Amino acid sequence: MSATLIGGIARTARPQAALRRFLALDSVVTTGNGLAYAAFSAPLGRLLGVGQGLLLGLGILLVAYGAAVGLLASRGRPPVLPVKLVIETNYAWAALSLASLALWFSPTAAGAVWIPVQGLVVAGFALLQQLALRSAAQ
């Protein structure tokens, strides 16, 4: 994502709107990623060097999580505790993505690129959501 896109999403006089936009963007990306993992678990597993069953399970989990984040984004004033849970979950996902390379996976070259990149994107969502939440609380 470019800084221009993020700046455009964040630009609002209402801090709650920026928080909702970052949650919605997270929802769209997460749900799309989950649908791809679930629908194409076999070829993506081969491409990334990750097991098909693992990708299928992660895909289903990501679709459910993305839908929950989307529901939270649809609220006029997303409740603080669930938003904090999303932020912490995103940070945990990012950390586990990076740790998985060293501890569990032996990915292909594509997987060695994809796994940390998607982890960093998720960490970026968490940071943007955290900053927006802090701004909305003031």
Residue frames relative to the residue before (quaternion, step in Angstrom):
aa qw qx qy qz dx dy dz
M 1.0000 0.0000 0.0000 0.0000 0.00 0.00 0.00
S 0.3945 -0.7268 0.5107 0.2354 3.52 -0.98 0.79
A 0.6190 -0.5406 0.4172 0.3880 3.54 -1.25 0.42
T 0.6072 0.5585 -0.3515 0.4426 3.58 1.09 -0.66
L 0.6525 0.5048 -0.3101 0.4725 3.59 0.95 -0.86
I 0.6739 0.4856 -0.2964 0.4714 3.58 0.86 -0.95
G 0.6437 0.5189 -0.3201 0.4625 3.59 0.97 -0.81
G 0.6503 0.5141 -0.3096 0.4658 3.57 1.03 -0.77
I 0.6517 0.5053 -0.3114 0.4723 3.57 1.01 -0.78
A 0.7169 0.4647 -0.2505 0.4552 3.57 0.95 -0.90
R 0.5856 0.6154 -0.3730 0.3731 3.59 1.13 -0.54
T 0.3798 0.6815 -0.5482 0.3013 3.53 -0.47 1.25
A 0.4791 -0.6486 0.5060 0.3062 3.56 -1.18 0.52
R 0.7016 0.4009 -0.2503 0.5333 3.57 1.25 -0.32
P 0.3795 -0.7549 0.4856 0.2243 3.61 -0.41 1.19
Q 0.5902 0.5698 -0.3778 0.4293 3.63 1.06 -0.60
A 0.6205 0.5509 -0.3472 0.4370 3.58 1.05 -0.71
A 0.6438 0.5074 -0.3291 0.4688 3.61 0.96 -0.80
L 0.6371 0.5204 -0.3283 0.4642 3.58 0.95 -0.84
R 0.6707 0.4959 -0.2997 0.4630 3.58 0.86 -0.92
R 0.6465 0.5209 -0.3209 0.4559 3.59 1.01 -0.78
F 0.6713 0.4809 -0.3047 0.4747 3.60 0.94 -0.83
L 0.6192 0.5152 -0.3412 0.4845 3.58 1.07 -0.65
A 0.6611 0.5093 -0.3078 0.4570 3.59 0.93 -0.89
L 0.6487 0.5069 -0.3204 0.4686 3.59 0.95 -0.83
D 0.6165 0.5320 -0.3252 0.4807 3.57 1.04 -0.82
S 0.6528 0.5282 -0.3075 0.4475 3.57 0.93 -0.91
V 0.6742 0.4982 -0.2963 0.4576 3.58 0.85 -0.95
V 0.6881 0.4751 -0.2868 0.4675 3.59 0.84 -0.97
T 0.6751 0.4990 -0.2964 0.4554 3.59 0.90 -0.93
T 0.6720 0.4862 -0.3029 0.4694 3.58 0.89 -0.89
G 0.6471 0.5163 -0.3169 0.4629 3.59 0.97 -0.81
N 0.6412 0.5116 -0.3094 0.4810 3.55 1.00 -0.85
G 0.6621 0.5124 -0.2997 0.4575 3.57 0.95 -0.90
L 0.6443 0.5124 -0.3225 0.4672 3.58 0.96 -0.83
A 0.6492 0.5073 -0.3183 0.4689 3.59 0.98 -0.82
Y 0.6514 0.5082 -0.3208 0.4631 3.60 0.91 -0.86
A 0.6961 0.4753 -0.2835 0.4573 3.58 0.88 -0.92
A 0.7248 0.4568 -0.2547 0.4485 3.59 0.83 -0.96
F 0.8032 0.2274 -0.0900 0.5432 3.57 1.03 -0.77
S 0.1515 0.8458 -0.5023 0.0971 3.58 1.10 0.68
A 0.6575 0.5133 -0.3313 0.4409 3.63 0.94 -0.75
P 0.7382 0.3907 -0.2775 0.4748 3.66 0.60 -0.94
L 0.6439 0.5050 -0.3364 0.4660 3.61 1.01 -0.70
G 0.6027 0.5584 -0.3491 0.4506 3.58 1.08 -0.69
R 0.6657 0.4818 -0.2965 0.4866 3.56 0.97 -0.88
L 0.6552 0.5266 -0.3118 0.4430 3.60 0.94 -0.88
L 0.7727 0.3725 -0.1802 0.4813 3.56 0.89 -0.98
G 0.4094 -0.7088 0.4735 0.3251 3.57 1.21 -0.43
V 0.5289 0.5800 -0.4090 0.4654 3.54 1.16 0.75
G 0.5912 -0.6199 0.3887 0.3393 3.58 -1.01 0.76
Q 0.5688 -0.6187 0.4369 0.3207 3.55 -1.07 0.87
G 0.6654 0.5112 -0.3081 0.4483 3.60 0.89 -0.89
L 0.6347 0.5233 -0.3231 0.4679 3.56 1.02 -0.80
L 0.6742 0.4900 -0.3004 0.4638 3.59 0.89 -0.90
L 0.6252 0.5272 -0.3409 0.4636 3.58 1.00 -0.76
G 0.6740 0.4898 -0.2915 0.4700 3.59 0.88 -0.92
L 0.6571 0.4943 -0.3064 0.4796 3.57 0.95 -0.86
G 0.6236 0.5507 -0.3394 0.4390 3.57 1.02 -0.78
I 0.6657 0.4882 -0.3014 0.4772 3.57 0.88 -0.92
L 0.6452 0.5199 -0.3111 0.4654 3.58 0.97 -0.88
L 0.6830 0.4924 -0.2885 0.4558 3.59 0.90 -0.91
V 0.6163 0.5272 -0.3546 0.4654 3.60 1.02 -0.67
A 0.6689 0.4857 -0.3013 0.4752 3.60 0.91 -0.89
Y 0.6609 0.5023 -0.3024 0.4685 3.59 0.93 -0.89
G 0.6543 0.5167 -0.3088 0.4577 3.58 0.93 -0.89
A 0.6394 0.5119 -0.3225 0.4744 3.58 1.03 -0.77
A 0.6498 0.5105 -0.3184 0.4645 3.59 0.98 -0.80
V 0.6458 0.4976 -0.3174 0.4844 3.59 0.99 -0.80
G 0.6333 0.5274 -0.3250 0.4638 3.59 1.04 -0.74
L 0.6280 0.5178 -0.3303 0.4779 3.57 1.03 -0.76
L 0.6412 0.5133 -0.3152 0.4755 3.58 0.99 -0.80
A 0.6575 0.5153 -0.3019 0.4594 3.59 0.99 -0.84
S 0.6477 0.5419 -0.3209 0.4287 3.59 1.11 -0.59
R 0.5504 0.6073 -0.3943 0.4156 3.59 1.24 -0.26
G 0.5572 -0.6217 0.4403 0.3305 3.57 -1.03 0.79
R 0.7659 0.0394 -0.0083 0.6417 3.55 1.07 -0.81
P 0.2620 -0.7913 0.5275 0.1643 3.59 0.00 1.24
P 0.4845 -0.6740 0.4690 0.3018 3.61 -0.85 0.93
V 0.5860 -0.6389 0.3867 0.3143 3.54 -0.98 0.94
L 0.6801 0.5151 -0.3204 0.4118 3.61 0.74 -0.96
P 0.6850 0.4503 -0.3174 0.4767 3.67 0.80 -0.80
V 0.6153 0.5313 -0.3573 0.4598 3.61 1.06 -0.66
K 0.6420 0.5083 -0.3232 0.4744 3.60 0.97 -0.82
L 0.6237 0.5346 -0.3341 0.4622 3.58 1.06 -0.72
V 0.6293 0.5160 -0.3260 0.4811 3.60 1.02 -0.79
I 0.6537 0.5186 -0.3129 0.4537 3.58 0.90 -0.93
E 0.6878 0.4746 -0.2832 0.4707 3.59 0.85 -0.96
T 0.6315 0.5236 -0.3288 0.4680 3.59 1.02 -0.77
N 0.6503 0.5118 -0.3162 0.4640 3.58 0.97 -0.81
Y 0.6480 0.4959 -0.3269 0.4768 3.59 0.94 -0.81
A 0.6438 0.5181 -0.3217 0.4621 3.60 0.98 -0.83
W 0.6299 0.5291 -0.3298 0.4632 3.60 0.97 -0.85
A 0.6601 0.5094 -0.3107 0.4564 3.58 0.89 -0.93
A 0.6702 0.4963 -0.2999 0.4632 3.58 0.89 -0.92
L 0.6746 0.4867 -0.2953 0.4699 3.59 0.93 -0.87
S 0.5942 0.5604 -0.3650 0.4468 3.58 1.07 -0.64
L 0.6959 0.4575 -0.2729 0.4816 3.55 0.89 -0.93
A 0.6583 0.5104 -0.3095 0.4587 3.58 0.96 -0.85
S 0.6113 0.5867 -0.3546 0.3955 3.59 1.03 -0.75
L 0.6051 0.5631 -0.3572 0.4349 3.57 1.08 -0.62
A 0.7306 0.4190 -0.2357 0.4848 3.56 0.97 -0.84
L 0.7818 0.4046 -0.1815 0.4384 3.57 0.98 -0.83
W 0.8472 0.2134 -0.0679 0.4818 3.61 0.86 -0.88
F 0.7830 0.3731 -0.1875 0.4611 3.56 0.80 -0.95
S 0.1261 -0.7021 0.6897 0.1246 3.46 -1.41 0.43
P 0.0368 -0.8678 0.4953 0.0118 3.56 0.49 1.19
T 0.5774 -0.5123 0.4914 0.4034 3.49 -1.39 0.13
A 0.7080 -0.4093 0.3277 0.4731 3.58 -1.28 -0.02
A 0.6441 0.5164 -0.3240 0.4621 3.59 0.98 -0.82
G 0.6641 0.4979 -0.2992 0.4707 3.57 0.98 -0.81
A 0.6384 0.5319 -0.3213 0.4542 3.57 1.05 -0.75
V 0.6583 0.4449 -0.3003 0.5277 3.58 1.23 -0.40
W 0.6958 0.5137 -0.2826 0.4149 3.59 0.77 -1.07
I 0.6713 0.5320 -0.3219 0.4034 3.59 0.76 -0.99
P 0.7244 0.3939 -0.2902 0.4856 3.67 0.72 -0.81
V 0.6103 0.5521 -0.3693 0.4318 3.60 1.03 -0.65
Q 0.6932 0.4472 -0.3026 0.4774 3.61 0.80 -0.89
G 0.6056 0.5456 -0.3569 0.4563 3.60 1.12 -0.57
L 0.6688 0.4877 -0.2946 0.4775 3.58 0.98 -0.81
V 0.6027 0.5369 -0.3558 0.4710 3.60 1.07 -0.63
V 0.6610 0.4952 -0.3012 0.4767 3.57 0.94 -0.89
A 0.6297 0.5100 -0.3331 0.4821 3.61 1.01 -0.74
G 0.6196 0.5384 -0.3330 0.4640 3.58 1.07 -0.71
F 0.6262 0.5154 -0.3345 0.4800 3.59 0.99 -0.80
A 0.6520 0.5229 -0.3181 0.4476 3.57 0.91 -0.92
L 0.6665 0.4999 -0.3055 0.4610 3.58 0.90 -0.89
L 0.6642 0.4974 -0.3067 0.4662 3.59 0.88 -0.90
Q 0.6550 0.5026 -0.3082 0.4727 3.58 0.98 -0.83
Q 0.6426 0.5228 -0.3200 0.4597 3.58 0.99 -0.83
L 0.6681 0.4877 -0.2998 0.4752 3.60 0.91 -0.86
A 0.6588 0.4983 -0.3073 0.4724 3.58 0.98 -0.83
L 0.6322 0.5222 -0.3302 0.4676 3.59 1.00 -0.77
R 0.6458 0.5149 -0.3121 0.4695 3.58 0.95 -0.88
S 0.6629 0.5039 -0.2955 0.4682 3.57 0.97 -0.87
A 0.6684 0.5047 -0.2963 0.4591 3.59 1.00 -0.83
A 0.6541 0.5260 -0.3140 0.4438 3.60 1.14 -0.61
Q 0.6196 0.5708 -0.3483 0.4110 3.60 1.17 -0.39
